Amino acid sequence: MKRFLLALLTFIFVISLAACGGDSGSSSSSSGHLYDNAVVEDVKSGSGEVIGQYAYIKADSADVSIEDLADVYFNYFKENEFNWLMIVYTDKDEAEGCYMISGIVEDHVGVNDDGQYILGAEDNAVYYVPSEDGTLSEFE
């Protein structure tokens, strides 16, 4: 029941943000992290005012470990204060990936191809919560 409520609240939050639209450039660094090729987009209000940013990363799911998720969450997502961040798995037939908002990381969830919104939890979805020591702990 907790997972369902968490997924439902996350879904509602993302849909409300995605309805605002997005359009911008990209961000990149050269230190060998998943987020080196992240694309950053603006979150806009209905009137076109920029009210935040989100980012998405395309990666093979085999290249994404729990340590990589923690690195992205603590060193990129939080540092840049994005509204949300998605990792779109390029090796999956269906749109699957990872979704991050403040306080939660959801792995193996349905996502769209450009990181704008979450489609729902998959049967194998895993939920993590960030710890103060810079790691992610599985939420049960």
SULWO-V60565 format. One record per residue. N is the residue number from 0. PSI is psi in radians with two decimals (NA if undefined). Layout:
n={N N}
psi={PSI PSI}
This chain:
n={0 1 2 3 4 5 6 7 8 9 10 11 12 13 14 15 16 17 18 19 20 21 22 23 24 25 26 27 28 29 30 31 32 33 34 35 36 37 38 39 40 41 42 43 44 45 46 47 48 49 50 51 52 53 54 55 56 57 58 59 60 61 62 63 64 65 66 67 68 69 70 71 72 73 74 75 76 77 78 79 80 81 82 83 84 85 86 87 88 89 90 91 92 93 94 95 96 97 98 99 100 101 102 103 104 105 106 107 108 109 110 111 112 113 114 115 116 117 118 119 120 121 122 123 124 125 126 127 128 129 130 131 132 133 134 135 136 137 138 139}
psi={-0.69 -0.75 -0.73 -0.82 -0.73 -0.79 -0.70 -0.81 -0.72 -0.78 -0.81 -0.77 -0.81 -0.73 -0.72 -0.66 -0.71 -0.51 -0.31 -0.28 -3.07 2.53 2.14 -2.70 -2.56 2.92 2.57 2.54 -3.12 0.76 0.19 0.56 2.78 -0.61 0.09 -0.56 0.50 2.56 2.25 2.29 2.63 2.53 2.18 2.60 3.03 -0.47 0.02 -0.01 2.35 2.13 0.08 -2.94 2.68 2.86 2.68 2.66 2.41 2.23 2.73 2.35 -0.51 -0.34 0.09 1.85 3.02 -0.61 -0.68 -0.74 -0.73 -0.74 -0.84 -0.78 -0.94 -0.60 -0.16 -1.01 -0.98 -0.73 -0.61 -0.04 0.79 2.66 -0.70 2.89 2.45 2.52 2.06 2.08 2.10 -0.20 0.14 2.47 -0.74 2.79 1.78 2.62 -2.68 2.51 2.33 2.31 3.02 2.09 -0.06 2.53 2.16 2.10 2.58 0.89 2.80 2.26 2.79 2.95 -0.41 0.34 0.24 -0.56 2.78 2.45 -0.30 2.97 2.46 2.91 -0.54 0.36 2.47 2.36 2.34 2.61 2.46 2.49 2.78 -0.35 0.15 0.34 2.96 2.38 2.41 2.32 2.22 NA}
